Amino acid sequence: MEDVRSRTEIIDTISVVNPKDKDQTLNETAGKELELEAFKTTMKTVSILGIAGAVTAVVGTPVVIGMVGFTSAGIAAGSLAAKMMSAAALANGGGVAAGGTVAVLQSIGAAGFSVAAKATLGTIGAGAGATLGAALKKLF
């Protein structure tokens, strides 16, 4: 059976051999524990901001698209979406191109995102939030 000893027993054994080694060992142990706590704090921050980024992307993107004027009832008159549609129609000889930016945004405004699109947005938002969290921890 393997000899299992606590940290305290090991440190006490070291101090019998050389009392100065005990202080060094205690300092090293304290340093490692501080590093571990700092790592845990960073991971919490990254996780929280990752989740916040995912939620913001999935919930916020449709809200912003609606605010621009792409609604379930169509393009809102006088909105940025109406201006975009006018510019697209002029550029395409009177019609809006299928699959173009205006058409895709109007589709999202009318029907919302598919499950796959929500998953993609969530992943992108989580990555952005986690990256922000890691950057903030380095700065502060």
Salt bridges, closest charged atoms under 4 A:
ASP3 OD2 - ARG5 NE 3.63
ASP12 OD1 - LYS22 NZ 3.71
GLU33 OE2 - ARG7 NH1 2.46
GLU37 OE2 - LYS40 NZ 3.71
